[in-house]
């Protein structure tokens, strides 16, 4: 499971406070506003950060914005918006200016989070083991977890292949994924979420709400798409789109044959909303 610059941002938790972060330029960048909220319990962290920049500049002659970058992260309304973000080194510098008894434990937490990421880069199996442990604590069965993690690897292979073929925009990744899903299940991921009654603005990963067979056919469609792409090496978006449809069709045909044998649909309305805070995986 690799982090790329264009992958969705993730949440980490410090003392029940959610802090957004994104892997950018080979390191984690954290939302400064979220950190202000976690350390100060301010009702308006954005306003606190605004006033803090003025205060620090007046008192120390240091301009906090100079150590920040404007990066896009998911805002509370679910939209991607730019926000002041800083890497670990800069965050350590900024929290020196936040009078809070939580500063020291936050430093230790931040160092631990960063170190775990370095460990995972050097040994990717650690990331899978940590995610496996989270799923186990949520009550998912072992055989489901094994399929879910295998599906992540297959998905990563597919996105790497698409990047080799010149696909770079998140919108294009989403379109190609939708083509595979439509050919496999007869629904786009968005339609599939509605089918499973997942909240419209939910950040829940659809695959975390699939059962074994749904995961298997998802993997089949993506794996076949990867193999076709490697063989044909499409170099235009329409060609990649055609390959995605064909890969999904293979899985779709297999799904239909399975449904005939089982006498029931594979596409389930079941979800795992009863499992609180289902973790989001990077894919």
C-alpha positions as CSV (number, residue, x, y, z in Angstrom):
1,X,0.0,0.0,0.0
2,X,1.8,3.0,-1.2
3,X,1.1,6.7,-0.6
4,X,1.3,8.9,-3.7
5,X,1.1,12.6,-4.0
6,X,-2.3,12.4,-5.7
7,X,-3.9,10.0,-3.3
8,X,-6.7,11.0,-1.0
9,X,-5.8,12.5,2.4
10,X,-6.3,10.5,5.6
11,X,-7.3,11.1,9.2
12,X,-5.3,10.4,12.3
13,X,-6.6,10.7,15.8
14,X,-5.0,12.5,18.8
15,X,-7.0,12.3,22.0
16,X,-10.3,11.9,20.1
17,X,-9.5,14.8,17.9
18,X,-9.4,14.2,14.1
19,X,-6.4,15.6,12.3
20,X,-6.3,15.6,8.5
21,X,-3.0,14.8,6.8
22,X,-1.8,14.1,3.3
23,X,1.3,12.4,1.9
24,X,3.0,15.1,-0.2
25,X,6.5,15.3,-1.5
26,X,7.5,12.1,0.3
27,X,6.4,13.2,3.8
28,X,3.3,13.8,5.8
29,X,1.7,17.3,5.9
30,X,-0.8,18.0,8.6
31,X,-3.7,20.5,8.7
32,X,-2.6,23.4,11.0
33,X,-6.2,24.4,11.8
34,X,-6.9,20.8,13.0
35,X,-3.8,20.9,15.2
36,X,-4.8,24.2,16.7
37,X,-8.2,22.7,17.5
38,X,-6.6,19.6,19.0
39,X,-4.2,21.5,21.3
40,X,-6.5,24.4,22.3
41,X,-10.0,23.0,22.3
42,X,-10.9,26.3,20.6
43,X,-14.5,26.5,19.3
44,X,-13.1,28.2,16.2
45,X,-9.7,26.8,15.4
46,X,-9.5,28.7,12.1
47,X,-9.9,32.0,13.9
48,X,-7.4,30.9,16.5
49,X,-4.9,30.1,13.8
50,X,-5.5,33.5,12.1
51,X,-4.9,35.4,15.4
52,X,-2.0,33.3,16.3
53,X,-0.2,34.2,13.0
54,X,-0.6,37.9,13.8
55,X,0.5,37.4,17.5
56,X,3.6,35.4,16.6
57,X,4.7,37.8,13.9
58,X,4.3,40.8,16.3
59,X,6.1,39.0,19.2
60,X,8.8,37.0,17.5
61,X,9.1,38.5,14.1
62,X,8.3,35.0,12.7
63,X,5.7,34.6,10.0
64,X,4.1,31.2,10.6
65,X,2.7,31.1,7.0
66,X,6.2,30.8,5.6
67,X,6.5,27.3,6.9
68,X,3.1,26.2,5.5
69,X,1.9,25.0,2.2
70,X,-1.5,25.3,0.7
71,X,-2.7,21.8,0.1
72,X,-6.1,20.4,-0.7
73,X,-7.8,18.3,2.0
74,X,-11.3,17.2,2.6
75,X,-13.2,19.9,4.5
76,X,-16.1,19.2,7.0
77,X,-18.6,19.7,4.1
78,X,-17.0,16.8,2.2
79,X,-15.4,19.0,-0.5
80,X,-11.7,19.3,-1.3
81,X,-10.4,22.7,-0.2
82,X,-7.0,24.2,0.2
83,X,-5.8,24.7,3.8
84,X,-2.6,25.7,5.6
85,X,-0.5,22.5,6.0
86,X,2.9,21.8,7.5
87,X,5.3,18.9,7.7
88,X,6.5,17.4,10.9
89,X,9.5,19.6,11.3
90,X,7.4,22.8,10.8
91,X,4.6,21.5,13.1
92,X,7.1,21.2,15.9
93,X,8.1,24.8,15.3
94,X,4.5,26.0,15.3
95,X,3.4,24.3,18.4
96,X,6.1,26.1,20.4
97,X,3.8,29.1,19.9
98,X,0.7,27.4,21.2
99,X,0.5,27.5,25.1
100,X,-1.1,24.2,25.9
101,X,-0.5,21.3,28.4
102,X,-1.2,19.0,25.5
103,X,1.9,20.2,23.6
104,X,4.4,17.6,25.0
105,X,2.1,14.5,24.5
106,X,1.3,15.8,21.0
107,X,5.0,16.0,20.2
108,X,5.4,12.4,21.2
109,X,2.4,11.3,19.3
110,X,3.5,13.2,16.2
111,X,7.0,11.6,16.3
112,X,5.4,8.2,16.7
113,X,3.0,8.7,13.7
114,X,5.9,9.9,11.5
115,X,8.2,7.0,12.6
116,X,5.5,4.4,11.8
117,X,5.2,5.8,8.3
118,X,8.9,5.6,7.8
119,X,8.8,2.0,9.0
120,X,6.0,1.2,6.5
121,X,7.9,2.7,3.6
122,X,10.9,0.5,4.5
123,X,8.7,-2.6,5.1
124,X,5.2,-2.3,3.4
125,X,4.1,-5.5,5.2
126,X,3.9,-3.5,8.5
127,X,1.2,-1.3,7.0
128,X,-0.9,-4.4,6.1
129,X,-0.4,-5.9,9.5
130,X,-1.5,-2.7,11.2
131,X,-4.6,-2.5,9.0
132,X,-5.3,-6.1,9.6
133,X,-5.3,-5.5,13.3
134,X,-7.7,-2.6,13.0
135,X,-10.2,-4.7,11.0
136,X,-9.9,-7.6,13.5
137,X,-10.8,-5.2,16.3
138,X,-13.8,-4.1,14.3
139,X,-15.0,-7.7,14.2
140,X,-14.4,-8.5,10.5
141,X,-13.8,-12.2,9.9
142,X,-10.3,-13.3,9.1
143,X,-11.1,-14.7,5.6
144,X,-12.8,-11.4,4.7
145,X,-9.8,-9.4,5.9
146,X,-7.5,-11.5,3.8
147,X,-9.6,-10.8,0.7
148,X,-9.8,-7.1,1.5
149,X,-6.0,-6.7,1.8
150,X,-5.4,-8.7,-1.3
151,X,-7.9,-6.4,-3.1
152,X,-5.8,-3.4,-2.1
153,X,-2.7,-4.9,-3.6
154,X,-4.6,-5.6,-6.9
155,X,-6.0,-2.1,-6.9
156,X,-2.5,-0.6,-6.4
157,X,-1.2,-2.7,-9.3
158,X,-4.0,-1.3,-11.5
159,X,-3.4,2.3,-10.6
160,X,0.3,1.9,-11.1
161,X,-0.5,0.5,-14.6
162,X,-2.8,3.4,-15.4
163,X,-0.1,5.8,-14.4
164,X,2.3,4.0,-16.8
165,X,-0.3,4.6,-19.5
166,X,-0.4,8.4,-18.7
167,X,-3.4,8.6,-16.5
168,X,-2.7,11.3,-13.8
169,X,-5.9,13.1,-12.9
170,X,-8.1,11.8,-10.0
171,X,-11.2,12.4,-12.2
172,X,-9.8,10.1,-14.9
173,X,-9.0,7.4,-12.3
174,X,-12.6,7.7,-11.1
175,X,-14.0,7.4,-14.6
176,X,-12.0,4.3,-15.4
177,X,-13.0,2.7,-12.0
178,X,-16.6,3.4,-12.7
179,X,-16.4,1.7,-16.1
180,X,-15.0,-1.5,-14.4
181,X,-17.7,-1.3,-11.8
182,X,-20.6,-0.8,-14.3
183,X,-19.4,-3.7,-16.4
184,X,-18.9,-5.9,-13.3
185,X,-22.0,-5.1,-11.2
186,X,-24.1,-2.9,-13.5
187,X,-23.6,0.1,-11.2
188,X,-21.1,2.8,-10.7
189,X,-19.5,3.1,-7.3
190,X,-21.8,6.0,-6.4
191,X,-24.8,4.0,-7.4
192,X,-23.5,1.0,-5.5
193,X,-23.2,3.1,-2.3
194,X,-26.9,4.1,-2.7
195,X,-27.8,0.5,-3.3
196,X,-26.2,-0.3,0.1
197,X,-27.9,2.6,1.7
198,X,-24.6,4.3,2.7
199,X,-25.1,7.9,3.6
200,X,-24.7,10.2,0.6
201,X,-21.9,12.3,2.2
202,X,-20.3,9.3,4.0
203,X,-16.5,8.9,3.6
204,X,-17.0,5.2,4.0
205,X,-15.0,3.1,1.5
206,X,-17.5,1.1,-0.6
207,X,-15.3,-2.0,-0.4
208,X,-15.4,-2.0,3.3
209,X,-19.1,-2.7,2.9
210,X,-18.8,-5.6,0.4
211,X,-19.1,-9.2,1.2
212,X,-16.7,-12.0,0.1
213,X,-18.2,-12.5,-3.4
214,X,-18.4,-8.8,-4.1
215,X,-14.8,-8.4,-3.2
216,X,-13.8,-11.4,-5.3
217,X,-15.5,-10.0,-8.5
218,X,-14.1,-6.5,-7.8
219,X,-10.6,-8.0,-7.7
220,X,-11.3,-10.1,-10.9
221,X,-12.4,-7.0,-12.9
222,X,-9.4,-5.0,-11.8
223,X,-6.9,-7.7,-12.3
224,X,-8.1,-8.6,-15.8
225,X,-8.1,-4.9,-16.7
226,X,-4.5,-4.7,-15.5
227,X,-3.4,-7.7,-17.6
228,X,-5.2,-6.5,-20.7
229,X,-3.5,-3.1,-20.3
230,X,-0.1,-4.6,-19.9
231,X,-0.6,-6.6,-23.0
232,X,-2.0,-3.8,-25.2
233,X,-0.4,-0.8,-23.6
234,X,-3.1,1.7,-24.5
235,X,-1.8,5.3,-24.9
236,X,-5.0,7.3,-25.0
237,X,-7.8,7.8,-22.5
238,X,-10.5,6.4,-24.8
239,X,-8.3,3.3,-25.2
240,X,-7.8,2.9,-21.5
241,X,-11.6,3.3,-21.0
242,X,-12.2,0.5,-23.5
243,X,-9.8,-1.7,-21.7
244,X,-11.5,-1.0,-18.4
245,X,-14.9,-1.9,-19.9
246,X,-13.5,-5.2,-21.2
247,X,-11.8,-6.1,-17.9
248,X,-15.0,-5.4,-16.0
249,X,-17.1,-7.4,-18.6
250,X,-15.0,-10.5,-17.8
251,X,-15.9,-10.2,-14.1
252,X,-19.5,-9.3,-15.0
253,X,-19.9,-12.4,-17.1
254,X,-18.4,-14.5,-14.2
255,X,-20.8,-12.8,-11.8
256,X,-23.8,-13.6,-13.9
257,X,-22.8,-17.3,-14.3
258,X,-22.3,-17.5,-10.5
259,X,-25.7,-16.0,-9.9
260,X,-27.3,-18.6,-12.2
261,X,-25.6,-21.4,-10.2
262,X,-26.5,-19.9,-6.8
263,X,-30.0,-18.8,-7.8
264,X,-29.5,-15.4,-6.2
265,X,-27.9,-12.1,-6.9
266,X,-24.3,-11.5,-5.9
267,X,-24.9,-7.7,-5.5
268,X,-25.8,-7.3,-1.8
269,X,-27.6,-4.5,0.0
270,X,-25.8,-5.4,3.2
271,X,-23.3,-2.9,4.7
272,X,-21.2,-2.7,7.8
273,X,-22.5,0.5,9.3
274,X,-22.9,-1.3,12.6
275,X,-19.1,-1.4,12.8
276,X,-18.3,2.1,14.1
277,X,-15.5,4.0,12.5
278,X,-14.7,1.5,9.8
279,X,-11.1,2.4,8.8
280,X,-10.4,3.9,5.4
281,X,-7.7,2.1,3.4
282,X,-5.4,3.7,0.9
283,X,-6.1,2.5,-2.7
